[in-house]
Amino acid sequence: MSVETAPPRTRQSARRSRREALQGWAYAAPTALFVLFVFIVPLLLVFQMSASDWSLLGGDQGWNLPENYEKAVLHRLFWDSIWFTLKYTVITTVLLIGLGLGLALLVQESTRWKSILRTSFLVPSALGLASASLLFYVLYSPYAGPFADLMRSWGFTFLGTPDGALWSTVFLIVWRYAGFYMLLMLVGLQGIPEDVYEAARIDGASRWQTFRDVTVPLLRPTFALTTVMCVTGSLLAFEQFYILTKGGPDNSTMTVVQLIYNVAFQGQNHLGIAGALSVIVLLALIVINVFQLRAFRRPDES
């Protein structure tokens, strides 16, 4: 009885395929481990906290699933923080995307000042948000800031009123991120073929008609990206308000993330309620991002 053997070339191909598969797993392993231990494990831990009576000092003390979410929703600052976070998100999104597009259109033209303008607008983006917040905290200070004497003589404070604290923080964020969104918009503008603009000029379209009917529709993917990034970053705002206002005055600038921090590490020291708040924010972010992506999808896309 003869035993059939695979051709040498087939065995070599099989060994080569196994070797390439092992190499692929080896290349992917560091990233997979990073995602596992930095994202997946903490996410599972948050879900466990949200379902447990988990104290900051006492650890997991048993199942407490409905009560944590009830206490989170019934927290006295929950709905106020949601309303303020949404208001802040709308303001910063409109200003950053609008200003980013305007700056991109400004520096897109081939002028002798183009490089200088691009660099000047982009420089603040190199500064960390915490560092920028500390810088503006000194600028807004009624005691040590450059406007201290003027503020004392007028009886005015940048951070002393709810509206002043909100708009002072919005100004910081616009100064810090406008150049970054300008860069994203500029990449989108440079991706539009020049032939499209040439065809619009041949058809007699004005500059406004070209912008409305050509530039804006072709920037749809860029608008989708910038809107998702801006909305997500604004809904998760923490550093700027923690450094500038600490949620004041009178909790008028309390964001949802800062409320989670206060519940977890200040006052109640209860990680279970903070975990429930975190899960609510996560689910809300997923819903909002899905809605945004669907809103920016072209009608012919499935």
C-alpha angles and dihedrals in degrees: 000000000000123000115222117221129198116256114264092243091055092051091049091050091050092049091047091051092050091048092050091048091052090048090051092051090047091053092046097044098081092050092044091051091047092052091045098052099032101040114010099043095046090046091053089046090053091052089049091050092049090055097044140067090247118172123193091238103025102047125211109353100174145292115327106154107146097035096057093055092043091052090046094053093041094049109128093237099039100096094035091054091048092051093048093046092051092048091049091047094053093048096047094043094053094044097044097046094042094046092042091054092046093051091046091054089048097052094038091077115091102246133144090251095050097102093044092050093048092051094045093051093045099046096083089057089066090064117088117247093239091050092048090049091053090048092053091043088062092044091052094044113120089208109039104015125106090250095048097110093045092048093050092049092050096037090235130139127187094215101028098091131048094244093043092050092048097049093041089056092044089053090053092051094046091049091048101044107026092090092050093053089044088059093050091049091047091055089052093048092050089052092063110098115245089224090070092057091045090054090050091052091049089053089054098249116165123230091261093048090049091051093046100042102030113021100041097046092047090049091060094110091048091049089050092051096045094044093051091047094046096045093046093048092047095048089052094046113148119129098059095049094040091054099037105035111003084221093303164170091065093333090296093134098042110140124200093251092049089050089054090051093049093048092048102042108015132050106348097026088204115148092184094065090040089052091051090051089049092052091049090051091047093052091046091051091051092051093046094048092048090050091050094049091049091048092054094044116112116246092243093055119096 
